[in-house]
Amino acid sequence: MYSLKQKRNYYTQRQILGIVFIIPTVVFLLVFVAYPVLYNIFLSFTDARLLKQNFSFVAFDNYKKLFTNPRFFKYVKNTLVWTFSSVVGQLTLGFAFALLINKKSAGTGLRSFLLIPYVVPAVAIALVTKWVMNGDYGIVSWWLNRMNIIEYRQSPLALPGSAMATLIIVNVWRSYPFPMLIYWATLKSIDIELYEAAHVDGANAFQTFVHITLPHVKDATIVLAILRIVWTATYFDLIWFITGGGPAGSTTHLPIMIYQASFGTFQLGYASSISMVLGLSLFVCVAFYVKKSVANER
Amino acid sequence: MMKKLFVLAVLLLVVGTLVFANGTKEATSQKAPDKIVIWTNLTADAQTVVLKKQFTEVAQEMGIDFEMVTVSFGDMYTKLATAVESGEVPDIMHTNFAGSAYLYSQDMLTSVDDVIDGLGRDDFISSYLHVLNAGGKTWGLPDWALHTSVWYRKDLFAKYGISIPKNWAEFKAAAEKLCIDENGDGNIDIYGFPVPLNAVQVAPQTYYEFLYSAGVTTVDPKTGAYTFGSQKAKAVEVMDYIMDLYHTVSPKSSLEWAWNEYRNALVEGTVAMTLDMGAVILMAQNNNPEMLENIGCFDLPGQYGNKPASFGSGYAFVASNDGDAAKIALKKEFLTKLYTPERAAERALSRPMFAFPSIYSGLAIYRQDPKVSLFQDQIDSITNAFENNNWYWYGMENGLSQLSSQIEATTFFGESLQSVALGMESSKDAVDYIDQQLQEQIALIK
C-alpha cells in the first residue's frame, strides 16, 4: 500500500513533469507571439521610427493620423474586396474540385495536377501574370482587345477595376488547392451508408448533395473561411509583385500600407497602429466565426 | 575519493581549456590581419565578379582580409535599418545615393574629403560630388552614375524629317509625328513616346526628369530650403504636360510600365523614343542587335529651351565612422586604392547599362573599351549634358537627404500620377497631395 505522502509526492512529481513538458511551448508562445503582439501594441502609441533610437509616447496620435488619412478608407475597402472575393472564390473552386477528385474515376494524376498552383512561387506567378497581361505582347490583353473589352495596347493591369479583378483571379487560382484538400478529406470521411440510405429512400443527386454533403462540410468551411480570411487579408507579395498597389492605389491594401509606413517612411509607430487595426479586424472576424461555430455545436 | 578526484580533474580540464583558449585567441588576434567588411547592393554576376576581384587585389596590396556581402536592392533598407539598430553597420558600403543618405542620416558615416583631396578633387565630376555633400562635407566617394536621356530611333527621325527637339513644344510635335500606323489598319503600331508610370519608383523618376527640365526642385540646390510648395503652379503645368503626352502619344498600358517594358518597347520597335539611362543598349544587344545602329540619344530639352537640370542616379562607396582612428584610416586607404582610373572604368563597365565613372581619368579609359566604343556620339551627348547642366537625384538637390529614400520607397508620387492619368483626380489635387506628403516626410526627417 502507498502511503498518503507517497501518493502526494507522486502527483506532485507528475505535475512538475507536466509543467516541464509545457515549458518549451509556453516559452515559444511568449517569445514569438505574446511579446511581438504586446510590443506592437506599445509601439502603436509611440512615435518610434527606424531613423532614431529614442521614441516617446504619443497616445492616440498615430490612430488619429490613420483615421484622418483620406486614402485609408479606400485601402480598407480594397482590403475587403480583395479578401472576401478571394476567399469566396478559393472555397468555391476548392469545393468544386474536391467533389471532382472525390469521384472514383479521378486518378492520382488529376489530383496531383490540381495541386500544381499551390507549389508555384508567388514571384513566378507574378512574372507570368505581368507577361500575359502586357499591353504590347500579352496574350490575354490581345484576346481582351479582340473581344472589344479593352482598348488596343491596353493592359488589364493598367485599369483600376480590372487590375483588382486580375489579382483576385490569380490569387484564387493559386490558393484553391488548400481548400480542395481539406474538403476532399472531409468528403472522404462521410459515411457512405448515408448516401446509400438516401438512395434507397428515393433522394436524387441534388437532394443528397444539399442534405448530406453540405451539412458535413459546414465545419470545414468555417475553419477554412477563418484561415483563408486571415491569410488572404495579410497576403502581401502577390499584389506587390504584380501591381505594386496600383494603378492609382486601386490594389493597395493594408499590408502594403504597413510596408510603406515601415520601410518607406520608417514610421514604426504609425505602421504598428495600422497593423493593430488590421489585426483587431481579423480578430473580430475570427471571434465571430468561432462563437458561431461553438453555438452551432451546442 | 575517486569521485572527488574525478570532479577535480574535470574542473582543472575546464579551467585549463578556458585559459588556453583565451590565450590562443589573443595570440591569434595579434597575428590576424585587419579585416574590412564590405556590403554591396550589386548582385549581378558581372558586377560582383569585378568588385570581388578588385577588393581581393586591394586587400592583398594592403595585407588585410575582407569580407564582401551582397545585399539585394530590395532588401537594402530593411537590412540597413536592422544593421543600424544593432550597431553592426559594415565598414564600407557600396550603395546608391539614397542608401548613402540613409546611413548619413543615422550619423554612421565618416567624411571622405581627405580621400577625395588625396586623389585629386578636380578629377571627380563635380555634380557627382555635390549629391554626396551635406553640411559642407562629402560623405561618400561617387563610383559611377547614370544619366537620363531620351533614347530614340534615328532611322525614324530621318525618315520623317524630324530634328532633335529643342523645347517641350517641339518634343511633343516630334512625338505626335512619330505615332505611326504602319499597316493602315487604324491602330497605331509605333507610339511617339511612352510615359511609364509604374507606381514603384518609375513614376517619380519620369516626373522628376520633367520637373527638373522645367526648373522645379524639391529643395533649393543651394540652401536646402523646401521649394516644391512654392513651385506648385509650375509642378501642375509639368504634370499637365506629362498627361498630355500620355493621352496623345503614349500607349495606354504605359500607366503600369516599369523599366523593362519601356526599354523593350524601344528595342522591339513599338515606340520611337523613351526616357532611359542607357540600358536599352544592352537590351538591344541581347534581344534585337539589328536595332542597335538605329538607336541614339539626346538630352530631354528644357521646357523653353534652356534646361536647368537633369535627373540621374548612381552608386557610391561610403565608410562607416565605427572604430578607432587606425581602423578609419584603414578604410580610407582601401577606398583610395579602389580609385585608380583603370579600376574606376572597370567597375563602370561591369554595369549593364551606360554607367559613367565618377573620375575623368577613368572616363577616358571607359570610352576606349570595345563595349561602349561604338557609342561615342551617345557618350558625347550625355557627358555634354551633365557637364553643362546640374544633375540631381530626387530629393537630393542640396546633397545627401533622407527624403530621397522616402520618395523611392513609397508610392505617393506614382499613385497621384496614375490617378490623374485615369481621370480620377485633377493635376492640382495631385500636386497638393504630393506637396502635403513631401512636407510630412521632411517633418519626419527633422
HADDOCK unambig.tbl for C-alpha pairs under 7 A between the chains (distance, minus, plus):
assign (segid A and resid 50 and name CA) (segid B and resid 81 and name CA) 6.29 0.50 0.50
assign (segid A and resid 51 and name CA) (segid B and resid 106 and name CA) 6.46 0.50 0.50
assign (segid A and resid 135 and name CA) (segid B and resid 253 and name CA) 5.38 0.50 0.50
assign (segid A and resid 153 and name CA) (segid B and resid 251 and name CA) 6.17 0.50 0.50
assign (segid A and resid 153 and name CA) (segid B and resid 252 and name CA) 6.52 0.50 0.50
assign (segid A and resid 153 and name CA) (segid B and resid 253 and name CA) 6.30 0.50 0.50
assign (segid A and resid 154 and name CA) (segid B and resid 252 and name CA) 5.24 0.50 0.50
assign (segid A and resid 154 and name CA) (segid B and resid 253 and name CA) 4.51 0.50 0.50
assign (segid A and resid 155 and name CA) (segid B and resid 253 and name CA) 5.05 0.50 0.50
assign (segid A and resid 157 and name CA) (segid B and resid 256 and name CA) 6.94 0.50 0.50
assign (segid A and resid 158 and name CA) (segid B and resid 253 and name CA) 5.60 0.50 0.50
assign (segid A and resid 158 and name CA) (segid B and resid 255 and name CA) 5.67 0.50 0.50
assign (segid A and resid 158 and name CA) (segid B and resid 256 and name CA) 5.42 0.50 0.50
assign (segid A and resid 244 and name CA) (segid B and resid 199 and name CA) 6.62 0.50 0.50
assign (segid A and resid 244 and name CA) (segid B and resid 200 and name CA) 6.26 0.50 0.50
assign (segid A and resid 246 and name CA) (segid B and resid 199 and name CA) 6.27 0.50 0.50
assign (segid A and resid 246 and name CA) (segid B and resid 415 and name CA) 6.68 0.50 0.50
assign (segid A and resid 247 and name CA) (segid B and resid 256 and name CA) 6.81 0.50 0.50
assign (segid A and resid 247 and name CA) (segid B and resid 415 and name CA) 6.78 0.50 0.50
assign (segid A and resid 247 and name CA) (segid B and resid 418 and name CA) 6.02 0.50 0.50
assign (segid A and resid 248 and name CA) (segid B and resid 415 and name CA) 4.27 0.50 0.50
assign (segid A and resid 248 and name CA) (segid B and resid 416 and name CA) 6.46 0.50 0.50
assign (segid A and resid 248 and name CA) (segid B and resid 418 and name CA) 4.77 0.50 0.50
assign (segid A and resid 248 and name CA) (segid B and resid 419 and name CA) 4.71 0.50 0.50
assign (segid A and resid 249 and name CA) (segid B and resid 415 and name CA) 5.53 0.50 0.50
assign (segid A and resid 260 and name CA) (segid B and resid 409 and name CA) 6.95 0.50 0.50
assign (segid A and resid 260 and name CA) (segid B and resid 410 and name CA) 5.77 0.50 0.50
assign (segid A and resid 263 and name CA) (segid B and resid 77 and name CA) 6.68 0.50 0.50
assign (segid A and resid 263 and name CA) (segid B and resid 78 and name CA) 6.64 0.50 0.50
assign (segid A and resid 264 and name CA) (segid B and resid 406 and name CA) 5.31 0.50 0.50
assign (segid A and resid 264 and name CA) (segid B and resid 409 and name CA) 4.41 0.50 0.50
assign (segid A and resid 264 and name CA) (segid B and resid 410 and name CA) 5.06 0.50 0.50
assign (segid A and resid 265 and name CA) (segid B and resid 406 and name CA) 5.32 0.50 0.50
